[in-house]
Amino acid sequence: MSKLNLLEAKEKNMQLYLHIGLIITSIALIASVILQSKGAGLGGLTGADTGSVFTARRGIEKTLFYVTIALSVLFFALALLELWLSR
């Protein structure tokens, strides 16, 4: 095989791994956002007290908040890398 074919194969493998990384990151990001919205159901439509919008995050809520931020930054970085490699 020539060097050009090897480089093309490596690039295709990198794009495959990048696609898999984007899929896994997006599923994890969706799950973390859903877990955060535990109290934001349809109760507000019926007049139920949904509480304050700004609440203090403690324990697992704080950790989940930071994990969601990290996942969103990772997703954005992977999407930019995907865009850059597709050129």
Secondary structure, 3 states (H helix, E strand, C coil): CCHHHHHHHHHHHHHHHHHHHHHHHHHHHHHHHHHHCCCCCHHHHHCCCCCCCCCCCCCHHHHHHHHHHHHHHHHHHHHHHHHHHCC
